[in-house]
């Protein structure tokens, strides 16, 4: 896995704009090299802020949106269209404004879909587990032989970092962060609402060529410091999120306030 690199921006608005510009370049380069690109989106205020900045960027038209596959790192197991679902927020921030191929927008299943009931038809929390297995199968079907695994080699996988160091819906000490085999799992009893979720696991995250971790605001400063100070991934899931070729932490000055300056170059904006 790659060693984390840091870029620190003056504020969250500049961070979002710079990250959007960086993502446009990465997608365009991947499409030029291989004909298509694959990106994993994240929710939360920083993930949605990046998507809104991308929507406002004139350079967004450099992307061939019809040759872009979009996946999600996690999702709240709620009904389709629920405002708290990451895909709903992503559509409002960007997706509805660009000419994507609907077949290449891979939303995680909703709770009112075919996996919303238990196997016996009575309803129950194991619907999230079935939905997770279905998403894992969709990822496996999209993987190419050169990917050497059950998920595509995503060009960029983005993750927001929570104040408790969680990424996707991998929370400290909970079973999902300990998963070594499955690529997608259901999450039950999450410490923030809603308690039932679907998430990629660390093995799936580590299949990405590049992993970008987004953190802005003083409430993320402790999490960034912990994850970058050598903490274990069970206690600090963000510490285990690494890309094969690159791991990039994109922070604003507030989120970086507890980090020693030696961790990032003086040239960081």
Phi and psi in degrees as a GROMACS rama.xvg file:
@    title "Ramachandran Plot"
@    xaxis  label "Phi"
@    yaxis  label "Psi"
@TYPE xy
-79.0231  156.909  UNK-2
-82.4989  135.282  UNK-3
-60.6131  139.176  UNK-4
-115.109  148.7  UNK-5
-120.578  140.654  UNK-6
-129.516  124.807  UNK-7
-114.091  124.155  UNK-8
-106.37  162.259  UNK-9
-62.0146  -42.5607  UNK-10
-150.975  174.247  UNK-11
-68.6346  -30.7442  UNK-12
-66.757  -45.3048  UNK-13
-65.5224  -37.839  UNK-14
-60.045  -45.4353  UNK-15
-64.1348  -42.6794  UNK-16
-66.0349  -42.6724  UNK-17
-68.4725  -38.7847  UNK-18
-65.7673  -38.5552  UNK-19
-63.033  -43.4058  UNK-20
-63.627  -40.5453  UNK-21
-63.2062  -40.2543  UNK-22
-68.585  -40.181  UNK-23
-57.2847  -47.633  UNK-24
-60.5301  -43.2657  UNK-25
-64.9395  -42.3716  UNK-26
-65.7582  -46.0628  UNK-27
-61.7258  -41.9697  UNK-28
-64.1096  -42.0676  UNK-29
-65.2622  -41.0872  UNK-30
-66.1497  -35.5419  UNK-31
-68.1395  -35.0743  UNK-32
-80.7309  -38.7068  UNK-33
-127.651  -2.20309  UNK-34
93.891  -21.0635  UNK-35
-151.003  171.549  UNK-36
-138.069  157.291  UNK-37
-134.68  124.544  UNK-38
-131.365  138.917  UNK-39
-105.427  123.046  UNK-40
-91.321  157.406  UNK-41
-125.242  154.986  UNK-42
-95.8827  -154.554  UNK-43
80.7129  173.297  UNK-44
-66.1092  -33.7201  UNK-45
-77.7177  -40.5514  UNK-46
-63.7926  -43.3816  UNK-47
-70.9277  -31.8717  UNK-48
-63.861  -39.6536  UNK-49
-64.2219  -43.7479  UNK-50
-63.8539  -38.7924  UNK-51
-65.5688  -39.4663  UNK-52
-65.3808  -37.0448  UNK-53
-65.5471  -39.7814  UNK-54
-62.5453  -32.9857  UNK-55
-87.5407  -7.23347  UNK-56
-83.4046  123.181  UNK-57
-56.917  -31.1825  UNK-58
-70.8656  -5.53265  UNK-59
-60.2501  -25.5852  UNK-60
-71.7941  -8.72202  UNK-61
-72.6826  -19.5627  UNK-62
-79.3856  135.156  UNK-63
-86.1192  94.5668  UNK-64
-64.8021  -24.8077  UNK-65
-74.3893  -11.047  UNK-66
-115.538  33.6711  UNK-67
-122.563  124.326  UNK-68
-94.9814  130.654  UNK-69
-115.261  130.74  UNK-70
-124.455  173.115  UNK-71
-125.302  144.703  UNK-72
-77.8983  -29.2869  UNK-73
-162.967  169.477  UNK-74
-155.084  148.419  UNK-75
-80.0592  131.508  UNK-76
-81.7996  80.6513  UNK-77
-130.137  168.899  UNK-78
-63.2229  152.329  UNK-79
-55.6781  133.172  UNK-80
85.9197  -4.85528  UNK-81
-60.2681  134.412  UNK-82
-63.3938  -17.1258  UNK-83
-88.4716  -6.00165  UNK-84
-74.3083  139.464  UNK-85
-60.0658  -39.038  UNK-86
-67.0189  -35.3563  UNK-87
-62.1651  -45.0786  UNK-88
-67.5956  -37.414  UNK-89
-65.997  -38.7542  UNK-90
-62.5832  -41.9591  UNK-91
-67.5749  -37.0468  UNK-92
-77.2513  -34.7141  UNK-93
-150.676  -48.7611  UNK-94
-61.3804  -35.6745  UNK-95
-71.5417  -10.6231  UNK-96
-100.997  -1.93562  UNK-97
-127.759  153.191  UNK-98
-82.8394  67.9898  UNK-99
-74.4184  154.504  UNK-100
-83.3879  115.343  UNK-101
-54.3621  -30.4151  UNK-102
-70.3698  -14.1893  UNK-103
-106.074  9.55406  UNK-104
-103.61  104.7  UNK-105
-101.513  77.4835  UNK-106
-72.0835  146.679  UNK-107
-72.5615  149.787  UNK-108
-59.0933  149.054  UNK-109
-95.9529  162.433  UNK-110
-72.0263  -17.3616  UNK-111
-98.8614  13.1746  UNK-112
-92.6712  -161.524  UNK-113
-66.8628  -14.5026  UNK-114
-105.562  14.686  UNK-115
-79.3888  -6.74882  UNK-116
-118.723  157.545  UNK-117
-67.8797  166.592  UNK-118
-59.7278  -28.0252  UNK-119
-88.7087  4.30742  UNK-120
82.3018  3.77838  UNK-121
-91.4774  -7.66623  UNK-122
89.1143  150.176  UNK-123
159.357  170.099  UNK-124
-69.918  -17.5258  UNK-125
-72.0138  -4.17686  UNK-126
-59.6331  -36.2161  UNK-127
-65.9867  -35.1302  UNK-128
-66.8911  -41.618  UNK-129
-65.9419  -39.7228  UNK-130
-63.8548  -40.0246  UNK-131
-62.8343  -42.2942  UNK-132
-63.6122  -36.8516  UNK-133
-66.4851  -40.0091  UNK-134
-68.1187  -37.5582  UNK-135
-61.0092  -39.8922  UNK-136
-65.9964  -37.8092  UNK-137
-65.4569  -40.8826  UNK-138
-62.5769  -44.7062  UNK-139
-62.2273  -38.1851  UNK-140
-66.7556  -27.8848  UNK-141
-85.6237  -14.6051  UNK-142
-70.902  140.349  UNK-143
-99.1891  162.043  UNK-144
-55.2356  -35.1402  UNK-145
-71.5187  -11.6359  UNK-146
-75.3868  -21.3314  UNK-147
56.3005  38.2421  UNK-148
-178.989  -178.787  UNK-149
-87.3012  10.6151  UNK-150
-137.289  155.534  UNK-151
-63.2687  157.027  UNK-152
-83.645  84.1894  UNK-153
-54.7673  139.003  UNK-154
-68.1372  -44.6097  UNK-155
-140.532  131.319  UNK-156
-120.523  116.968  UNK-157
-101.667  142.325  UNK-158
-137.218  131.756  UNK-159
-81.4664  148.951  UNK-160
-107.615  123.473  UNK-161
-81.3694  162.291  UNK-162
-59.4735  -21.2463  UNK-163
-96.2893  10.8777  UNK-164
76.6425  9.54496  UNK-165
-71.4925  148.654  UNK-166
-130.078  150.184  UNK-167
49.4213  -129.549  UNK-168
-117.197  40.9286  UNK-169
-98.5796  103.764  UNK-170
-100.466  149.366  UNK-171
-52.1337  131.973  UNK-172
73.2815  -10.1301  UNK-173
-79.3945  160.796  UNK-174
-56.539  -35.619  UNK-175
-60.5944  -35.5746  UNK-176
-73.9772  -15.3834  UNK-177
-91.8065  -5.99807  UNK-178
-65.0657  130.399  UNK-179
-112.357  -19.4889  UNK-180
-109.111  -54.9979  UNK-181
-71.4559  150.687  UNK-182
-93.9506  -23.4462  UNK-183
-139.068  136.148  UNK-184
-137.838  156.719  UNK-185
-79.7114  146.919  UNK-186
-117.915  129.418  UNK-187
-125.171  136.586  UNK-188
73.8795  34.4684  UNK-189
-59.5939  144.051  UNK-190
-74.4116  -5.80617  UNK-191
-126.989  146.712  UNK-192
-71.8955  152.673  UNK-193
-74.9092  153.927  UNK-194
-73.9386  -19.9737  UNK-195
-106.124  126.23  UNK-196
-145.158  174.513  UNK-197
-127.916  139.836  UNK-198
-147.854  148.031  UNK-199
-67.7099  151.66  UNK-200
-98.0223  172.125  UNK-201
-59.9542  -39.5767  UNK-202
-58.3171  -38.0986  UNK-203
-69.6563  -41.6661  UNK-204
-60.5886  -40.3156  UNK-205
-74.6889  -4.96466  UNK-206
-77.7947  -15.2022  UNK-207
-70.1144  145.734  UNK-208
-64.1028  -46.1445  UNK-209
-129.946  136.723  UNK-210
-115.183  126.195  UNK-211
-112.785  125.914  UNK-212
-107.644  125.377  UNK-213
-107.202  128.863  UNK-214
-147.328  125.982  UNK-215
-140.575  141.108  UNK-216
105.858  151.822  UNK-217
-62.2844  -28.7028  UNK-218
-69.8974  -10.5704  UNK-219
-100.561  -3.62373  UNK-220
-63.5916  -44.4337  UNK-221
-64.7697  -38.533  UNK-222
-65.7186  -43.8697  UNK-223
-62.0981  -43.7992  UNK-224
-63.6834  -40.8879  UNK-225
-66.9617  -47.1293  UNK-226
-66.2261  -29.1424  UNK-227
-98.256  7.49151  UNK-228
-106.387  11.7075  UNK-229
98.147  11.6162  UNK-230
-65.3986  153.793  UNK-231
-77.8582  155.721  UNK-232
-70.0215  -24.0312  UNK-233
-69.5775  -41.2611  UNK-234
-81.9194  -29.5694  UNK-235
-137.574  85.6387  UNK-236
-53.3074  -32.559  UNK-237
-59.6512  -27.2729  UNK-238
-68.1572  -22.5592  UNK-239
-93.987  -2.64819  UNK-240
-87.0334  102.085  UNK-241
-132.802  144.072  UNK-242
-92.6816  158.518  UNK-243
-66.2561  -43.7878  UNK-244
-100.216  -30.2015  UNK-245
-156.974  140.354  UNK-246
-123.549  117.988  UNK-247
-122.619  120.523  UNK-248
-94.6619  121.442  UNK-249
-110.412  112.82  UNK-250
-128.307  158.738  UNK-251
-97.2399  172.398  UNK-252
-60.8445  -34.2983  UNK-253
-66.1885  -43.5669  UNK-254
-69.2315  -24.6156  UNK-255
-92.3404  3.86896  UNK-256
-65.8662  -21.1995  UNK-257
-100.019  4.40079  UNK-258
-91.8492  142.599  UNK-259
-68.1184  141.545  UNK-260
-60.0155  -20.9762  UNK-261
-66.4077  -15.7609  UNK-262
-79.8329  -19.1979  UNK-263
-138.268  150.548  UNK-264
-69.513  149.223  UNK-265
-59.1088  -23.3194  UNK-266
-75.104  -9.04197  UNK-267
-57.4868  131.756  UNK-268
